[in-house]
Each structure stands twice: as structure tokens, then as C-alpha cells.
């Protein structure tokens, strides 16, 4: 995982000093956001899920331990919230509305074009692995552990995803 040092902030938060939440949030939000985006593939929903993740984190702060892998904990919360959102949206939104939302995505983000191509051509598992590796800077071994999959499966999926992306980029040049 990214080498994000939030130990001091976490200890202060556990001691009840909430003034350390902002630096904690600033250090962890990008990594958590891209974990959510890998699942939801929608910027607006991902931003909402990010906020829900940190609300849930603060609600359960009293359950945490000082030596706990905090990024792993945040990834688990964010993944569960993202999956809940997907389940709710399947019941609420037609596929046409969802596709329109993807097309209207925030184009100000410099990564949006690449992410749009990846969302379009990769399957969900490949997209998530690519985001975790390239954006969240996780090693393949860390992804395998997080996803409870063999390292070989993660490497195979990642390599296939990269081949698809290279082929798509060459076609569009």
C-alpha cells in the first residue's frame, strides 16, 4: 500500500483529539477515493461514498487499536459502502440513466479520459486491480492479500488489463 504515515494522527484521534482528523483525512482521502472509484466507476457517487466512509470511520473510532492497519480498515469500509450503493442503485436506476451519468462525468479531472477508457473496456475486476496498483500504488502482493486472491491471478488479470488498454490506446491514436 502507499506509504502513508498516519500513525501519529491515529493515536491522537484514539486519544480523543479530533483536531488531528483533518491531517489524517488529507493524507488518506486520495487512496480511499480511488479504491471507491474502482468499484463504483462514478465520480459523484465516489465522492459521496468517500464522505460516508469517513463518517463510518469516526463512528467506529472507539473500536480501533493503535497498531491496526488503518488503510486496510478504510478500504474495507469504503468497499462495503460502495457495494451497498451498487445494490441500492440496481433497484433504483435504469441502465440508461447509469450510462448517461458516466458520459456526463467531471471532465476537469486530468485522469478522467484514461479512466473513462479503462471503465469502458475493462471488466470490473481488472479495473479495480489497475486502480489499486497504478493510482493507489499498491503492490500486486498487497492487492492479492486485500482481494483474497492468489498472486498469480492478480498478475494475470493486471497484465491482461494493461494489454487491453495498450491495444485501445493504439486504436484511438
N, C-alpha and C positions, 0 to 999 in steps of 0.2 A: 504494500500500500504506500501511498505517498508518505513521505517522511514529514508528517505534520506533528510538531511537538506542542501538545495541548495539555500536558501533564499538570503544569502549574495552574492553568486556568481551571482544569477539572477539580483539582484538590481544593482550590478556593471556592468553587461552586458547591462542592460537597460540604464545605465548612459553612455555607450559607451566605457567602459574599457574592451577591448577584451582579456586582459591578464587573465581574470577570466574564459575564456571559457574552458581551459584545465582542471582545477579542477572541473568545472561543468560537463564536459563530463566524466571525470573519475568516478565521483560519480553516474552518471545516466546511463552509457552505458550498464552495465550488465543487469539491469532491462529492458531496452528498447530492447536490443538484444533478450532476451528470450521471450519477447512479440512478436517480429517479427518471431522468430523461431517457436513459437507455431502456427503461421499461415502458414509460408512457408515450414517448415519441411526440410529445406536445409541450411546447414551451409554457403556455399559460397554465395548463394542468400541473406541469412540473413545478412551477413557482408556488402554486397552491399547496402541493404535496410537500414541498420543502418547508413551508411555514408550519404545516401540520406535524411534520417530523420533529421540529424543534419544540413545538408545544407539548407533544407527547414525551419528548426527552425531559423537559422541565417538570412535567407531571410525575415522572418516574425517577427523578434525580435522587431521591432518598433511597432507592433500591440499588444504586450503583456502588461499586467498590473502586478505590483509588488505583488499583492495578489492572482494572478492566480494559480490554481493547475497545476504546471508545469509538473509533471509526467503524469497526465491525458492528458495534451496537447501533450506531446511527444508520449504517447500511441496512441492517435488519429491520429497523423501524421504518425506514423510507421504502424498503421493498414491500413490506406488509401494507403500508398505506397506499402505495402505487397499485398493488394488486386489488385492494379494496375499491379504489377508484375505477379500475378497469371493469370489475364486476358490476359496479353501480351503473357505469356508462353503457354497458352492454344492454342493460334493461331500459335505459332512458333515451339513448341517442341512436338514430338510424345510421347506417354505414355511410350514406351520402353526406350527412352532416359532419361526420368524423373526417371524411376525406376533404371537405371544404375547409375545415379547421386546419388541417395540415397544410393546405395550399396558402392560407392566409397567415401563416406563421410569421413571427417577427423577423424581418429580413435585415434588421440592423446588426444582428449578431454575426460577426465575421465567420463563424463556423457553420452558419445555417445552411449554406449551399452544399457543403460537404456532408453535413448531417442529413440533409434532405435526400441526397443521392443514396447515402447509406440506408436510410429508413426505407427508401423505395425498393432497393434491390436485395437487401439482406433480410434473412429471416430474423425473428425476434431474438433467438439465442445468439446468433452471430453478431447482431447489432449490439447486444448487451456486452458481449465479450470485447468487441472492438472499443466501445466506450470505456469500459473499465480499464483496458490496457493503455489506450492512447491518451485518453482525457484524464482519467483518474490515476494514471501512472502506476497501476498495479502490475506486478509480475504475473506471468502465466500460472506459476505455482500458487500465488495468493488467490487468483481467480478460481482455480480448481478447488482450493480449500473453501472459499466463500460459496461456491456453487455446488459443492459436494459432488464433484465430477472428477474422473481421472485426468491427470495432467495431459495425457495423450489426446484425450477427447477435446480438451480446451485448445491445445496446439493445432489439432486438425481443423477445428471449427474456425479458429482465428486465421489460419493460412488460407482456407477456402474463402473466407470473407475478404481478405486482402486481394486474392486473385480476382474475385468478382468486382471489387472496387477498381482495381487497375484496368480490367477489361472495360468497365463502364466509362472510366475517365478517358481511355484511348478512343473509344467510340465517339465520345462527345467532343473531342478536340478538333 
